[in-house]
Amino acid sequence: MKFINYLESMTGVGIYPLTSLMIFFIFFIGVMFFVIKGRKEYFDTLSQLPLTSKNDDVLILNTKDYDEATH
Amino acid sequence: MELQKFQYDNKTVKWFAYATMFWGIVGMLAGLLAALQLCIPALNMDLPYTTFGRVRPIHTNAVIFAFVGNGIFMGVYYSLQRLLKARMFSDFLSKVHFFGWQFIIVLAAISLALGKTTGKEYAELEWPIDILITIVWVVFGWNMFGTIIRRRERHLYVAIWFYIATFVTIAMLHIVNSIEIPVSFWKSYSWYAGVQDALVQWWYGHNAVAFFLTTPYLGLMYYFLPKAANRPVYSYRLSIIHFWSLIFIYIWAGPHHLLYTSVPDWAQSLGVVFSIMLIAPSWGGMINGLLTLRGAWDKVREDVVLKFLVVAVTAYGMATFEGPMLSLKNVSAIAHYTDWIVAHVHVGALGWNGFMTFGILYWLIPRLFRVELFSKKLANMHFWIGTLGIVLYAVPMYWSGIMQSLMWKEFTPEGQLKWQFMDTVTKMIPFYATRAIGGSLYLIGAVMMVYNLIKTIKKGSFLANENAEAPALENTVISHGKEHWHRWIERKPVQMMIVSLVVVAIGGIIEFVPTFLVKSNIPTIASVKPYTPLELHGRDIYVREGCYTCHSQMIRPFRSETARYGEYSKAGEFVYDHPFQWGSKRTGPDLARVGGKYPDSWHYNHMLDPTSMSPGSIMPPYPWLFDDQIDVSLTVAKIRAMKRLGVPYPDGYENKAAKDMEQQAKIIAGNLEKDGIRILADREVIALIGYLQRMGTDIKNESKRDTLNK
């Protein structure tokens, strides 16, 4: 159970941090590209999502009104 | 297309809302007690359960995991259903989640009061509770992903991304940091030791702030702010960049809690660089939140919900500007161990988390109960009294934190330290008192809210199942020619989870794996030996009483610290410390080299009545250590557990340990007797004195040996 320096025994372990740096670099270029190139309508649709559920947009003060409105 | 009828589950949301209010008050009360104890030490009440060292972890755990935790679940259960146009996956899982989480909170409160603690900040809960947390967290994730899979809305709104990242990362952090070897049902030792334990702990600690106090609340911000303002978020594009860069960068920044400590320098620098970078996504998020209100600022004047949300987002911006600044090594040199840090976290906790929660509650409860808020006037009063409370809390702590730090560092022209530690404590008392007033105002505001909401609830009629309808999600995706990869991820929540896990896991692994990889990161010191059984028991008492909440064990390499405390701390000195006890706050002086500094009788009298040895001390007395016997039934198990962790006790030592312990205890009792103190050698205070006298002394043997060899 002793905590030993496991990675010391791996050969060429230095490639892992380098690889992960590359993964992230490329990933972020991808994100930036997507965000800049993406269509405006698409983002607009997404940003409207919280506002599409109408039920809680207004306080429904009267239970009867609410039941009538939803049935 | 056919509309499907279904119902949103409001009952679980209501339960979590009630729990948020209840635990909020409890957590704040514990905080107020802790604050008052610093200026009125009598409030420690001479009881083990009510001393500062135990109250402080109760306060932090209650506020983080009970108040904010329930707040997260309240907001997630409400917004997730509506964003996905689906009822929560399983009512049964919702129930298990709710009651499981409350059960954990109760267990946590009891066990922390009883001194059952791992001694790692914000991860104090012992291993059986750790396992329960894991189970309940998985139930939460299961319920969430089940809902996502059954959704009627193709797109996953950005808030949900934040929820997913929260779920994945907290699971990873909690499991990695909680790996421990059980000694008994309520006692365990951390798998890691010293520097490694410190790195893992602050990787956890920092990211608990990031992924428990920040990302879920950003998700809530992206839902409730547009809701309350009735307009979409300022820039959805910005929210995408905000999300990916925040979760990527946050995970690396942990070592900024360990600047100038024995942690390898490269790890410190890595932490600093990523902390500075963090300002970009954090402010991106804040700006996105505030600009959502562009052209609608008149609403903020009218609407108390928006007032709370705006101050919350502003506090987030202030805290996330301050965080990177505090991560600079030269700023950390002044701020670390002081109340500046306490001010910093409370701007986040009171401003960001607290006000965001209050705003959401004021918005949510009237909607769940279909009635107007009982009193808008009272809510407005709450807003102002809460804001004033935050200011009165933060300003004295900033002021006094810097003041005390500068006093610690001040030298006379002759080159002597100008102030005794006690002088600096005495100067703090008025500031501690003002802070407690600020905290009280904030608490009064919260009580006003609870009253207001109870009145609202009484007036309204609860809608347990809210009718809704939406078309079913088509199974076949109609592709419009070129499709973007991001939409692919977004459509597939499981992929989304995996990608976020990879993002955070790589950051985490790179941060601390090299410490394990390169042996030279922790140079061993030949004269550093494992603790004797008596010292080990004493150390466990030190952990149990939460001494680390006020005392550090880490002397930084500054002249002002080496002059006050002795030789600066070396990584190799902590290799047998499971867990590490470096601490993060110096309400009292550093103890890394307290060993041999005072006679045994000094410690005896000091633990019985601190003011008898250091007049003006605000440390609580520990009278029960003089009555309670050392728990020898665990000695064998403790030595065995340490051996399994690689501490080099000789073979079969666990069977000889009791005898060694008795001998060492007798020596200490003998020393005390010489000073006219009679006490049985089997009392806990003897073990604690054994540990205190050992601290930081190993390295002195090293220099002796060096001299002999020359």
Chai-1 contact restraints between the chains, C-beta under 6 A:
chainA,res_idxA,chainB,res_idxB,connection_type,confidence,min_distance_angstrom,max_distance_angstrom,comment,restraint_id
A,M1,B,R644,contact,1.0,0.0,6.0,A-B,restraint_1
A,K2,B,G646,contact,1.0,0.0,6.0,A-B,restraint_2
A,N5,B,F516,contact,1.0,0.0,6.0,A-B,restraint_3
A,N5,B,K519,contact,1.0,0.0,6.0,A-B,restraint_4
A,L7,B,L517,contact,1.0,0.0,6.0,A-B,restraint_5
A,P17,B,I510,contact,1.0,0.0,6.0,A-B,restraint_6
A,S20,B,I506,contact,1.0,0.0,6.0,A-B,restraint_7
A,V31,B,W244,contact,1.0,0.0,6.0,A-B,restraint_8
A,F34,B,H486,contact,1.0,0.0,6.0,A-B,restraint_9
A,V35,B,R237,contact,1.0,0.0,6.0,A-B,restraint_10
A,V35,B,I240,contact,1.0,0.0,6.0,A-B,restraint_11
A,V35,B,I241,contact,1.0,0.0,6.0,A-B,restraint_12
A,F43,B,Y236,contact,1.0,0.0,6.0,A-B,restraint_13
A,F43,B,R237,contact,1.0,0.0,6.0,A-B,restraint_14
A,L46,B,H155,contact,1.0,0.0,6.0,A-B,restraint_15
A,L46,B,Y236,contact,1.0,0.0,6.0,A-B,restraint_16
A,S47,B,P232,contact,1.0,0.0,6.0,A-B,restraint_17
A,S47,B,V233,contact,1.0,0.0,6.0,A-B,restraint_18
A,S47,B,Y236,contact,1.0,0.0,6.0,A-B,restraint_19
A,Q48,B,P232,contact,1.0,0.0,6.0,A-B,restraint_20
A,L49,B,L83,contact,1.0,0.0,6.0,A-B,restraint_21
A,L49,B,Y157,contact,1.0,0.0,6.0,A-B,restraint_22
A,P50,B,Y223,contact,1.0,0.0,6.0,A-B,restraint_23
A,P50,B,P226,contact,1.0,0.0,6.0,A-B,restraint_24
A,P50,B,K227,contact,1.0,0.0,6.0,A-B,restraint_25
A,S53,B,R82,contact,1.0,0.0,6.0,A-B,restraint_26
A,N55,B,E466,contact,1.0,0.0,6.0,A-B,restraint_27
A,D56,B,R367,contact,1.0,0.0,6.0,A-B,restraint_28
A,L59,B,P366,contact,1.0,0.0,6.0,A-B,restraint_29
A,I60,B,R370,contact,1.0,0.0,6.0,A-B,restraint_30
A,T63,B,S461,contact,1.0,0.0,6.0,A-B,restraint_31
A,T70,B,N467,contact,1.0,0.0,6.0,A-B,restraint_32
